[in-house]
Amino acid sequence: MTVPEGFKGLRFPCECVSSRRGGYSDPWAAVTKNKLLPDGTKEEILNLVAQEPGTISQVAEALGLSAPSVYAHVREMLRSELLREAVEWEKSHPAERYYEPNFPVIKEEEADELCRLCDDMAAKVADLFKKHRRQLEKAFSKTPLAERGWDFAEVAQYLFASVQRGAREQLERDGTLAPPKAHRNGVEWVFWAEEPKTDT
């Protein structure tokens, strides 16, 4: 614990940089905070099996790693539930175990309409934030933050994050968004990956 005794402790923008407990930030922060993807090798494995489910030997060969090394990574990712056995794939290849990501992988070319709707909604949220800027600035000017020499631009990210967090909490309460799910290792998270048309 890094909070001094007798203090409540600060809430930083993301729980992933804090030892403090409490679900106040993004629901995927626990993946970082609990070091479920601590190095590039696990990410490489996820990238590979996201293209097509693979066996330990196939992954090892594709990445130029030893099979025991890949097995250790796969075992850890199965325990954290970042990976799962690709049951449908194994029906066609019953002699081996195939693995795939245990979270949605959204491919841009498969989600064009969804992406367009999201872009439209993002523009509306941005417009709403700008529309309320004067009110926010007026409220900010009455806070001790302004007296201590901070200006509105330096806290605007905090304000936007508060709006976003509040909206997420409301949508989780009414069931529109799924809340973070508890996994076998006790860590709660919601996770996904996006696959763009070109790797930037």
Secondary structure, DSSP 8 states (H G I E B T S, - for coil): --S-TT------S-GGG----S--S-TTHHHHHTTSS-SHHHHHHHHHHHHS-B-HHHHHHHHT--HHHHHHHHHHHHHHTSEEE-HHHHHHSTTS--EEESS-EEEGGG-HHHHHHHHHHHHHHHHHHHHTHHHHHHHHHTSHHHHTT--HHHHHHHHHHHHHHHHHHHHHHTTSS---EE-TTS-EE---EEE-SS--
